[in-house]
Structure formats: C-alpha cells, structure tokens
Amino acid sequence: MSLASLSALLAEQASVLAEAVGSPLAAPAYLDLVRRSQDVDDLAEQVLKLCVQQCRDAGHTWQEIGDLLGVTRQAAFQRFGKPIDPRTGEPMDKTVRMADAAERAVRIVTDVLDGRMEQARQSFNAQVLEAFTDEVRGSGLATVAGLVGAFEGFGEEEPFVRRIGDHTVVDVPLRYEAGDMKARVAFDTDEKVAGLFILAPETP
C-alpha cells in the first residue's frame, strides 16, 4: 500500500477513534477503544516506516533520521534499516520468532543478579557456559556497582526485543541507586543465551 493510501487510512482510523473517545462510554466500550487505538498505532508504525524509507531514498542519513526521532543513528537503522546479509547478498530477516524472549531474558537477568547461577546456566550455550564463571560474574557486577551503586530493581519501560543478524536480542531496563543501566541478553538460533551484558542505557 502506498504512503498516501496508508496516511489516508490512518487519518480515517484516528478520526473514528477521536469520535469514540468523545462519546459517552459504557464499561465494555473501553475495550473497543483499546482495539481502535491499537489499529491506529499499527497504521502509524507502517506510515513511519514508509516515511523513513522515502527519507533514505531522498539521500538523508541515518544520523539525521536518528536525531529527528531522538535516538542514535544505529538505533534508527536497527528499527527501520534493511541490512543485507553479506553471506547471501539477500535482505536479512528481522522477524522475531521467540515469543517469550522478553520473559526469558528478565528471568535470566534476575537469576544472575540474585546469584542463582545454576538456574541461569541452564539457559547458556556452550561458549557462554564456559566463559561466564562466578569470577567473571562477580567482577562484572563489581564494576557496575562502582559506576552506579546498588541494584534497586527493573526499570519502568518494557524490555526491547529485536532480531539482529542470527540473534534475538533483548534489552532489559535496570534501575540502580545512582543511575539507570540495561541488561542485554542475546539468544542464538537454538534459543540459548549467546551473550549477556550490563550496559549504559544509551548503548545502541
């Protein structure tokens, strides 16, 4: 569907939503508002993707687009770009197939932070299982504590899930006493943990 057609449909759906919001509502109608809002959100995302693509076709850089959206150029590329797999020359598949990736990532991060390493290691692939020793865990957590203090809980935002290359990557917001961080969990094609890091929140 063209950008003009999608934009017209978005305007129509938004108008219907605005009319529904302005009407007196009985309790069941609030569920209908959620459905209509989701429809508007889905269409808006499609319009935004097409606008970004046209912006790129017109010669604008990922830096310019990222600045406009309030994110880094890498974050803009990861969200809207169409990377080519150097192994095949074909566009890379960005479809996330792990339906429970966010939940699993939160559970693994919780186990690691709480010291339940036997449980956490059940999800590690062979390389991470060998590399992520108790000493490595302790050293990493000590470095983070030196930067931002004690862990206080998870952030308010939802985990961010996306497909990067062959991996499903989840960023989990973390809250510390002196600042925010994020845990990044990468799952391989066997849905095993292939990487686990604690990073500054602005890390792409």
Protein Blocks (a to p, Z undefined) as FASTA:
>chain_A
ZZklmmmmmmmmmmmmmmmmmpccdfklmmmmmmmmmmmmmmmmmmmmmmmmmmmmnopa
fklmmmmnopafklmmmmmmccddfknopacdfbdfblklmmmmmmmmmmmmnopamlmm
mmpcfklmmmmcfklmmmmmmmmmmmnopafbdcfbdcddddehjbccdddddddfkbcc
dddddddfkopafbdcdddfklZZ
